[in-house]
Structures are given as C-alpha cells and as structure tokens.
Amino acid sequence: MEGEDLENTNAAVRKVSYINSRQFPTSGVRRLRISTAVQCFGEDTCITIPDIDAVVMVLQPSEPQITIAGAERLTRPASDLRAPAGAALFTDLHIVSTVTRADAAVQRTARRPGVQEEIIHNLDYCDILVLGEELRPQQESLQLQRSALLGKHLDATNSTSGMSIYGVDSMSNYEQVIRQVRYSNLLPGQVTERRFRLTCSELNGRYTSNEFNLEVSALHSAEAAERVNHMVAPPQYMQAIRHPSTMQDLYPGHGSAAPSAATVAIVMCIAALVAVMVLGVYRVHLTHQQEVKVAETAREVWDDSALTITVNPMESLEQPQAAEEVASEEEEEEEDDDITSAESDDSEDEADVQLPRMQRQSERGQKWDKATISY
C-alpha cells in the first residue's frame, strides 16, 4: 500500500484480514512480515521503520462427528436373494454430521460443553467391506446400477472383498447411491448369513465415520419368517400377556420332522457306541484265549525238560571199587580153571561169556539204584 498520510495508511493496514475458506482448516501458525519504506523530500535526515513480524494462530476446529445409522440386521427370503436383482441392503440408511459449537467466552467462564449442531458437508468416499470369507464370484455379488451414479460426482468399484464409492459429493447423494446397493446369492442355502461393514470419510481420511455393521440372513420358508416375527420381544406394558413360546403351540404338527431327525441321530449314535463296545469285548476275549494257549505251551515245555536225567557225580568214585571186584573174581576163576582141568574149552568159553553179562547186569542195577537216590 502506498499513502501520503500516516493516519490513512494506519487505517488501511488495520483492515487487512486473514481468510481460510476451508470448512475445517488445518490448525497451526501463519507467519506474517510487515515492511515499511519512507520517502523523504527536501529533508536532511530521513527516518527508517523496522520490519514487524506477526503471526496468525489458527485454532483446532470443531471436528465433525459423522454418524451412520440404520437397521443392523436384515432378514430376507431366499427367493429374494436368488433373484437376478438381489435384495437391497441399506434401505433405511442415514448419514448425519454434527459439530460442537459454543461461544469461547461462555466456555471459559461457565466451562459448559457446547451445543451439538448438525452441519452439511461433503464426503470423499464410502467403503462397503465383506467381513469373513470373501464373496464367491460364481455365486455371490454386490450390485449397483450405473444409472444411480448419473448426475453425481461419484464413481464405484466392485470386487469380491466389497464395494467402494468415491468422489467429492454431498452426504445426501452418498445416501441415495448406497441405498441402491444390492446383494445377490444364487445358492443362499450354502451361506447362512453374511456380514458387511460400511464406513465413510472426509478430507482423505481426516474425519472418519463410525463402523456400521450389517448382518444379512436368508429365510428358507414362510414358517421360518412367522417364527422370527413371534420371537420379537413384546413391549414392557405387554409383558403380562402370554404368547406361544414355540411354533408347536400354534401348529401342533409343525415340528414333527425335527424330533424325528433328532431321534434318528440319537439312535445311530447309540448303535455306534454299542458296536464299539461289542468289538472291544470281542478283542479282550481273543486276547485272553491267546494268553491261555501261550501259558499251556510253556507248561508242556517245562514238563519235558523235567524228564532229563542228570549224571550222579558219585559214580566216578564207585567205578574203581567195581574194577577191583572184577579183578578178584577173575583171579578166583583162574584158580578154578586150574583145579577143574577136566572141563572142556567150550565150557570155559561159555562161563567166560556168561560172567561178564551177569556183571554188566549187576552194574546196571547199581547205577540205576544210585541215580534214583536223592541227596
């Protein structure tokens, strides 16, 4: 700025202001420097004005609280999930953003919390994630018609792990698009339930919403739907009224199939248990028979070994005595031969043959008697 009058220059400088057009500016310090130059005309001395450093402090703005609300459990007939268009997931979805606003002077004096105020701002993206096992491409899918994105600054990507809707646009446009996301399952009987998580963000993830979880279940018959309706708890002022606790109270013949199946399962379990017990007893019996046979065989082998005859060590002492007796008998025989010379040689031979035979028989008898004596 240029000015000839000091007062006018000061008034113009006071009107300089700092503006940040962002709805949620980044907090911090903004540094400024004011430099002034003075022109002197026809004066001997000229003054100089030093530079002035200034700062602008940007305080932390009130952070918006992005809240996603809606039904957290969705139950649909299996026929709706098998349909080509599928079933809508977020039909009653609402996205709300609030901030806390209050006068700074009031907060310093009274120390009271501010007032929650709803604001409208833009979102950057919303993600629908599949919790647990990913979607089966040949069976399950998340669907969004391209016509739902017309006239909006939004786009979408789809995969087996979920769907992402992105683009800087208002919360109302995001609500309209998300409500048209549909889930299709050609074989709902194989998947009992599915869980999804929805989150939205602003300013590239600077402010993030709560995690909204949705659980989707499939009903396979009209009776199951009626049962779900009866399972809803009545209001407190109706607690005294008695309601049928089971479907059998409403339809006596309705639950006959389930008990029969349970009975068959119990009978099969009992039969399997009995078969296992019988096999165990049979195995124990066979083992016992084998042990008895082994014991008998061992006993027979022991009896045969008991029949073996051991040599008496005393026989070695008796053999010299028997030899002396045989020698004395031979001497007597020689004397008899000299006296009875009239006998023939044949008779002498027979006597010699018979005498050793008798001696051997007597020696055998002595050996047997000594072997049978126990010491």
C-alpha positions as CSV (number, residue, x, y, z in Angstrom):
1,M,0.0,0.0,0.0
2,E,1.1,3.5,-0.7
3,G,-0.2,6.5,1.2
4,E,0.8,10.1,1.8
5,D,-1.0,10.4,5.1
6,L,0.1,8.4,8.1
7,E,-3.4,8.1,9.6
8,N,-4.9,6.9,6.3
9,T,-2.1,4.3,6.0
10,N,-2.7,3.0,9.5
11,A,-6.4,2.7,8.9
12,A,-5.8,0.7,5.7
13,V,-3.4,-1.7,7.5
14,R,-6.0,-2.3,10.2
15,K,-8.5,-3.5,7.6
16,V,-6.2,-6.3,6.4
17,S,-7.7,-9.7,7.3
18,Y,-6.7,-13.4,7.0
19,I,-9.3,-15.7,5.4
20,N,-9.3,-19.5,5.2
21,S,-12.1,-20.7,3.0
22,R,-11.8,-24.4,4.1
23,Q,-14.6,-25.7,6.2
24,F,-12.2,-27.5,8.5
25,P,-8.9,-25.6,8.2
26,T,-5.7,-27.1,9.5
27,S,-4.7,-25.7,12.8
28,G,-1.3,-24.0,13.3
29,V,0.6,-20.8,13.0
30,R,0.6,-18.5,9.9
31,R,3.6,-16.1,9.9
32,L,3.4,-12.5,8.5
33,R,6.0,-9.8,8.0
34,I,5.2,-6.1,7.5
35,S,7.9,-4.0,5.8
36,T,7.6,-0.2,5.6
37,A,9.6,2.2,3.4
38,V,9.6,6.1,3.9
39,Q,10.4,8.6,1.2
40,C,11.8,11.9,2.3
41,F,11.7,15.0,0.1
42,G,14.0,18.0,0.8
43,E,14.9,16.9,4.3
44,D,18.4,16.4,5.6
45,T,17.6,13.3,7.6
46,C,15.1,10.5,6.8
47,I,13.7,8.0,9.3
48,T,13.7,4.2,8.9
49,I,10.9,1.9,10.2
50,P,12.0,-1.6,11.1
51,D,10.1,-4.7,9.9
52,I,7.4,-6.2,12.0
53,D,6.9,-10.0,12.3
54,A,3.4,-11.1,13.2
55,V,1.7,-14.5,13.4
56,V,-1.9,-15.7,12.9
57,M,-2.9,-18.6,15.1
58,V,-5.4,-21.0,13.6
59,L,-7.1,-22.9,16.4
60,Q,-8.2,-26.5,16.2
61,P,-11.6,-26.5,14.6
62,S,-14.6,-28.5,16.0
63,E,-14.2,-31.9,14.5
64,P,-17.3,-33.2,12.8
65,Q,-18.9,-36.4,14.1
66,I,-20.0,-38.4,11.0
67,T,-22.6,-40.9,12.1
68,I,-24.1,-43.8,10.0
69,A,-27.4,-45.1,11.3
70,G,-29.9,-47.8,10.1
71,A,-31.1,-51.3,10.7
72,E,-28.2,-53.5,11.7
73,R,-29.9,-56.8,10.8
74,L,-31.6,-57.7,7.6
75,T,-33.7,-60.8,7.0
76,R,-34.9,-61.6,3.5
77,P,-36.5,-64.7,2.0
78,A,-34.1,-66.9,0.0
79,S,-36.2,-66.3,-3.2
80,D,-35.3,-62.5,-3.0
81,L,-31.6,-63.3,-2.7
82,R,-31.8,-65.7,-5.6
83,A,-33.4,-63.1,-7.8
84,P,-31.2,-61.5,-10.6
85,A,-31.5,-58.1,-9.0
86,G,-30.9,-59.4,-5.5
87,A,-32.0,-57.6,-2.3
88,A,-31.3,-54.0,-1.2
89,L,-29.0,-53.8,1.9
90,F,-29.2,-50.3,3.1
91,T,-32.8,-49.2,2.5
92,D,-33.1,-47.1,5.7
93,L,-29.6,-45.7,5.8
94,H,-29.0,-42.2,7.2
95,I,-25.7,-40.2,7.3
96,V,-25.5,-37.3,9.7
97,S,-22.6,-35.0,10.6
98,T,-22.6,-32.8,13.8
99,V,-20.2,-30.4,15.4
100,T,-20.0,-28.8,18.8
101,R,-20.3,-25.0,18.7
102,A,-20.2,-22.6,21.6
103,D,-19.1,-19.1,22.4
104,A,-15.4,-19.1,23.6
105,A,-16.2,-16.6,26.4
106,V,-19.0,-18.8,27.7
107,Q,-16.8,-21.9,27.6
108,R,-14.0,-20.1,29.6
109,T,-16.4,-18.8,32.3
110,A,-19.0,-21.5,32.7
111,R,-16.9,-24.4,31.4
112,R,-20.0,-25.9,29.8
113,P,-19.9,-28.2,26.8
114,G,-21.1,-26.8,23.5
115,V,-24.3,-27.5,21.7
116,Q,-24.4,-30.2,19.0
117,E,-25.2,-28.7,15.7
118,E,-25.9,-30.6,12.5
119,I,-23.9,-29.4,9.5
120,I,-23.9,-30.4,5.9
121,H,-20.6,-31.0,4.1
122,N,-19.1,-33.3,1.5
123,L,-17.7,-36.8,1.8
124,D,-14.7,-38.3,-0.1
125,Y,-15.6,-42.0,-0.1
126,C,-17.7,-44.8,1.4
127,D,-16.5,-48.4,1.6
128,I,-18.7,-51.5,1.9
129,L,-16.4,-54.3,3.2
130,V,-17.3,-58.0,3.4
131,L,-16.5,-59.4,6.8
132,G,-15.2,-63.0,7.0
133,E,-14.9,-65.1,3.8
134,E,-14.8,-63.2,0.6
135,L,-17.7,-63.4,-1.9
136,R,-17.8,-66.4,-4.2
137,P,-17.7,-65.0,-7.7
138,Q,-19.9,-67.7,-9.3
139,Q,-22.5,-67.5,-6.5
140,E,-22.5,-64.1,-4.7
141,S,-22.1,-60.5,-5.8
142,L,-22.7,-56.8,-4.8
143,Q,-24.6,-54.9,-7.5
144,L,-25.1,-51.2,-8.3
145,Q,-26.7,-49.9,-11.4
146,R,-24.7,-47.3,-13.3
147,S,-27.8,-45.2,-13.6
148,A,-27.6,-44.5,-9.9
149,L,-24.4,-42.5,-10.4
150,L,-25.8,-40.2,-13.2
151,G,-25.8,-36.5,-12.3
152,K,-23.4,-37.0,-9.3
153,H,-19.7,-36.6,-8.9
154,L,-19.4,-40.2,-7.9
155,D,-17.9,-43.5,-9.2
156,A,-17.8,-47.0,-7.8
157,T,-15.5,-50.1,-7.9
158,N,-16.6,-53.6,-7.1
159,S,-14.7,-56.8,-6.1
160,T,-15.1,-60.0,-4.1
161,S,-13.9,-58.1,-0.9
162,G,-16.6,-55.4,-1.2
163,M,-17.5,-52.2,-3.0
164,S,-16.0,-48.6,-2.8
165,I,-18.0,-45.5,-3.8
166,Y,-15.7,-42.4,-4.1
167,G,-15.8,-38.8,-5.2
168,V,-16.3,-35.4,-3.5
169,D,-20.0,-35.0,-3.2
170,S,-22.7,-34.3,-0.6
171,M,-23.9,-36.7,2.1
172,S,-27.4,-36.8,0.6
173,N,-26.0,-38.0,-2.8
174,Y,-24.0,-40.7,-1.0
175,E,-27.1,-41.8,0.8
176,Q,-29.1,-42.2,-2.4
177,V,-26.4,-44.3,-4.0
178,I,-25.7,-46.5,-1.1
179,R,-29.4,-47.3,-0.7
180,Q,-29.4,-48.8,-4.2
181,V,-26.6,-51.3,-3.4
182,R,-28.0,-54.8,-3.7
183,Y,-26.7,-58.3,-2.6
184,S,-27.4,-61.4,-4.7
185,N,-26.8,-65.0,-3.8
186,L,-27.7,-67.8,-6.3
187,L,-27.3,-70.5,-3.6
188,P,-28.4,-69.0,-0.3
189,G,-28.7,-72.4,1.4
190,Q,-24.9,-72.7,1.4
191,V,-24.3,-69.4,3.2
192,T,-26.4,-69.0,6.3
193,E,-25.6,-65.3,6.9
194,R,-23.3,-62.5,5.6
195,R,-21.8,-59.6,7.4
196,F,-20.9,-56.2,5.8
197,R,-19.3,-53.1,7.2
198,L,-19.9,-49.5,6.0
199,T,-17.6,-46.6,6.7
200,C,-17.4,-43.1,5.2
201,S,-14.7,-40.5,5.3
202,E,-13.9,-36.8,4.5
203,L,-10.8,-34.9,3.7
204,N,-8.9,-38.0,2.6
205,G,-9.5,-39.9,5.8
206,R,-9.0,-37.0,8.2
207,Y,-12.5,-37.4,9.6
208,T,-14.0,-40.9,9.6
209,S,-17.4,-42.1,10.5
210,N,-18.4,-44.9,12.8
211,E,-18.2,-48.5,11.6
212,F,-21.7,-49.6,10.7
213,N,-22.1,-53.4,10.6
214,L,-25.0,-55.1,8.8
215,E,-25.8,-58.8,9.1
216,V,-27.9,-60.4,6.3
217,S,-29.8,-63.7,6.9
218,A,-31.8,-65.8,4.5
219,L,-35.2,-67.4,5.3
220,H,-35.9,-70.7,3.6
221,S,-39.6,-71.0,4.2
222,A,-42.7,-68.9,5.2
223,E,-42.9,-70.7,8.5
224,A,-39.5,-69.5,9.5
225,A,-40.5,-65.9,8.8
226,E,-43.5,-66.3,11.1
227,R,-41.3,-67.8,13.8
228,V,-38.9,-64.8,13.6
229,N,-41.9,-62.5,14.0
230,H,-43.1,-64.3,17.1
231,M,-39.6,-64.2,18.6
232,V,-39.6,-60.4,18.7
233,A,-39.9,-59.3,22.4
234,P,-43.2,-57.5,23.2
235,P,-43.2,-54.0,24.8
236,Q,-42.9,-53.7,28.5
237,Y,-46.6,-52.9,29.1
238,M,-47.4,-56.2,27.3
239,Q,-45.1,-58.5,29.3
240,A,-48.1,-59.9,31.3
241,I,-49.7,-61.3,28.2
242,R,-48.8,-64.9,27.4
243,H,-47.7,-65.6,23.9
244,P,-47.0,-69.0,22.3
245,S,-43.4,-69.8,23.0
246,T,-42.9,-72.2,20.1
247,M,-44.4,-73.0,16.8
248,Q,-45.8,-76.2,18.2
249,D,-48.3,-74.2,20.3
250,L,-49.6,-72.5,17.1
251,Y,-49.2,-75.5,14.8
252,P,-49.1,-78.8,16.6
253,G,-47.9,-80.9,13.7
254,H,-45.3,-78.4,12.5
255,G,-42.3,-79.6,14.5
256,S,-42.7,-83.4,13.8
257,A,-39.9,-83.5,11.3
258,A,-37.2,-82.1,13.6
259,P,-37.8,-84.5,16.5
260,S,-37.8,-87.5,14.1
261,A,-34.5,-86.4,12.7
262,A,-33.1,-85.9,16.2
263,T,-34.3,-89.3,17.2
264,V,-32.7,-91.0,14.2
265,A,-29.4,-89.2,15.1
266,I,-29.6,-90.4,18.7
267,V,-30.4,-94.0,17.7
268,M,-27.4,-94.0,15.3
269,C,-25.1,-92.7,17.9
270,I,-26.3,-95.4,20.4
271,A,-25.9,-98.1,17.8
272,A,-22.4,-97.0,17.0
273,L,-21.5,-96.9,20.7
274,V,-22.9,-100.5,21.2
275,A,-20.9,-101.7,18.2
276,V,-17.7,-100.3,19.6
277,M,-18.3,-101.9,23.0
278,V,-19.0,-105.3,21.4
279,L,-15.9,-105.1,19.3
280,G,-13.9,-104.2,22.5
281,V,-15.3,-107.1,24.4
282,Y,-14.5,-109.5,21.5
283,R,-11.0,-108.2,21.3
284,V,-10.5,-108.7,25.0
285,H,-11.8,-112.3,24.7
286,L,-9.5,-113.2,21.9
287,T,-6.5,-111.7,23.8
288,H,-7.4,-113.8,26.8
289,Q,-7.6,-117.0,24.8
290,Q,-4.2,-116.3,23.2
291,E,-2.7,-115.8,26.7
292,V,-4.1,-119.2,27.9
293,K,-2.7,-121.0,24.9
294,V,0.7,-119.5,25.4
295,A,0.6,-120.5,29.1
296,E,-0.3,-124.1,28.3
297,T,2.5,-124.4,25.7
298,A,5.0,-123.0,28.2
299,R,3.9,-125.6,30.8
300,E,4.3,-128.5,28.4
301,V,7.8,-127.4,27.5
302,W,8.7,-127.2,31.2
303,D,7.4,-130.8,31.9
304,D,9.6,-132.2,29.1
305,S,12.6,-130.6,30.5
306,A,11.9,-132.1,33.9
307,L,12.3,-135.6,32.5
308,T,16.0,-135.2,31.7
309,I,18.3,-137.5,33.8
310,T,21.3,-135.9,35.4
311,V,24.6,-137.8,36.0
312,N,25.3,-138.6,39.6
313,P,28.8,-137.2,40.5
314,M,29.3,-140.1,43.0
315,E,29.6,-142.6,40.1
316,S,33.2,-141.6,39.4
317,L,34.1,-142.7,43.0
318,E,32.3,-146.1,42.7
319,Q,34.0,-147.2,39.4
320,P,37.4,-148.1,41.0
321,Q,35.7,-150.3,43.5
322,A,33.8,-152.1,40.7
323,A,37.1,-152.7,38.9
324,E,38.7,-154.2,42.0
325,E,35.8,-156.6,42.4
326,V,36.1,-157.7,38.8
327,A,39.8,-158.3,39.2
328,S,39.3,-160.5,42.3
329,E,36.6,-162.5,40.5
330,E,39.0,-163.1,37.6
331,E,41.7,-164.4,39.9
332,E,39.2,-166.8,41.5
333,E,38.2,-168.0,38.1
334,E,41.8,-168.8,37.1
335,E,42.2,-170.9,40.3
336,D,39.0,-172.7,39.5
337,D,40.3,-173.4,36.0
338,D,43.5,-174.9,37.3
339,I,41.6,-177.3,39.7
340,T,38.9,-178.3,37.2
341,S,41.2,-179.1,34.2
342,A,38.9,-181.8,33.1
343,E,36.4,-179.3,31.8
344,S,36.5,-178.6,28.1
345,D,37.4,-175.4,26.5
346,D,33.8,-174.9,25.3
347,S,32.5,-174.9,28.8
348,E,35.2,-172.4,29.8
349,D,34.2,-170.1,27.0
350,E,30.5,-170.3,28.0
351,A,31.4,-169.5,31.6
352,D,33.5,-166.5,30.4
353,V,30.7,-165.2,28.3
354,Q,28.1,-165.5,31.0
355,L,30.1,-164.0,33.7
356,P,30.6,-160.6,32.2
357,R,27.0,-160.5,31.2
358,M,26.0,-161.0,34.8
359,Q,28.5,-158.4,35.9
360,R,27.1,-155.9,33.5
361,Q,23.6,-156.6,34.7
362,S,24.7,-156.1,38.3
363,E,26.5,-152.9,37.4
364,R,23.4,-151.5,35.7
365,G,21.3,-152.3,38.7
366,Q,23.8,-150.5,40.9
367,K,23.9,-147.5,38.6
368,W,20.1,-147.2,38.5
369,D,19.8,-147.5,42.2
370,K,22.4,-144.8,42.7
371,A,20.8,-142.5,40.2
372,T,17.4,-142.7,41.9
373,I,18.8,-141.8,45.3
374,S,18.2,-138.1,46.1
375,Y,20.9,-136.2,48.1
